[in-house]
Amino acid sequence: MSAHGGTTFIPLNIAVLTVSDTRTEDNDTSGQALVERLTTAGHTLVDKAIVIDDIYQLRAQVSKWVADDSINVIISTGGTGFTERDNTPEALMPLFDKNIEGFGEVFRYVSLGEIGTSTIQSRALGGMANKTVILCVPGSTNACKTAWDKVIKEQLDASHKPCNFVPHLNINAEQCETRN
């Protein structure tokens, strides 16, 4: 596959992490919004977890997923603000092999039209680790919808041009054949 986009959609295996001290499966509307959107787009939810906002527990969960060659993408929601308990960037940045600076920049640009200058308080970020894309978005349900609809969805679509993340992921030819 060309690094500049292919012609065929390839379903990816995605894990969703909700970072919260208070959310449960019953009230995790942000995580659920991501799950609904990724499955509607044709991707596969391979795991979902809710982890308290603790640097070491977050690193442990994401490290486990990064080490799993069957997981292509990790999307986290929550822990990207400025409160004392918001630790997602500090927890996950050390795991990145490469930063995806443009993800946070584009997310904040898109959010500017929705929430105005309050977007500067978002520490949304992205990175690559072991050929796995990790994207961290704010914990609000609307932020998750914005991130997926206006940024993430296209970048996880192998047919999106001029480029997308799919050629950089740990996907072998056999996986592509079984997914088409």
Beta strands, then each sheet from edge to edge (+ up, - down):
strand 1: 13-19
strand 2: 44-51
strand 3: 73-77
strand 4: 98-99
strand 5: 125-129
strand 6: 132-137
sheet 1: 2+ 1+ 3+ 6+ 5- 4+
end
